[in-house]
């Protein structure tokens, strides 16, 4: 009876239980994807930026096909000033990373404003940190490995 009364009180107060704590975090040194692939040929978008050598990547890839564009950057808080060496264009990206449970099997959310490449929302998991990457090629290979792993799930 006490549990029923507590449930009624919580619902009447508009509370469904303890609120999940949202923590801000760094968008750097982590692999981010826009969605979980449904098949081996499903194209997903990957974003990553490493601090060891300030380079990043926007990548569109499936298990079988992919393309990417690299950028060099300067980070100032939640702002990434990106330069794309291929065409010499520049962008100021506003990034906001946080813990979340918006998408099944994902632990983190990233929103990017000001980017002309890739989608505006990405997701990541625990264990997708980039520890020893020293080049964008390392990141691209790590992203490709994650795509293969996800397609097999």
TAMO-V683212 format. One record per backbone hydrogen bond with DSSP energy under -0.5 kcal/mol. NH is the residue of the N-H (numbers start at 1). CO is the residue of the C=O. E is the energy in kcal/mol with one decimal. If there is no record, write none. Layout:
nh-><NH/NH>
co-><CO/CO>
e-><E/E>
//
This chain:
nh-><5/6/7/8/9/10/11/12/13/14/15/23/25/29/31/32/33/34/42/44/46/47/48/50/55/55/56/57/58/59/60/61/62/63/64/67/69/71/72/73/74/76/79/80/81/81/82/82/83/84/85/87/88/89/91/93/93/94/95/95/96/97/98/99/100/106/107/108/109/110/111/112/113/122/123/124/128/130/131/139/140/141/142/143/144/145/146/147/148/149/150/151/152/153/153>
co-><1/2/3/4/5/6/7/8/9/11/10/21/97/49/128/47/123/45/39/61/59/32/57/55/50/53/71/48/69/46/67/44/65/40/40/60/58/56/83/54/81/79/76/93/74/79/80/91/72/89/83/84/84/84/82/80/91/113/78/93/111/25/109/23/107/103/124/124/98/122/96/120/94/110/33/108/125/29/129/135/136/137/138/139/140/141/142/143/144/145/146/147/148/149/150>
e-><-2.4/-2.6/-2.5/-2.4/-2.5/-2.6/-2.4/-2.5/-1.5/-1.3/-3.0/-0.6/-1.9/-3.4/-2.3/-2.0/-3.0/-1.6/-1.0/-3.0/-3.3/-2.3/-1.6/-2.9/-0.9/-1.7/-3.0/-2.7/-2.3/-2.8/-2.8/-2.8/-3.1/-2.2/-0.7/-2.6/-2.4/-2.1/-2.5/-1.7/-1.3/-3.1/-1.6/-2.9/-3.1/-0.5/-0.9/-2.5/-2.7/-2.8/-0.8/-0.7/-1.8/-0.7/-2.3/-3.2/-0.6/-2.8/-2.9/-0.6/-2.0/-0.6/-2.2/-2.1/-2.5/-1.9/-2.5/-2.1/-2.7/-2.5/-2.0/-2.7/-2.6/-2.6/-3.5/-1.7/-1.6/-2.3/-0.8/-1.4/-2.7/-2.4/-2.2/-2.8/-2.3/-2.2/-2.0/-2.2/-2.2/-2.2/-2.8/-2.5/-1.4/-0.7/-0.8>
//
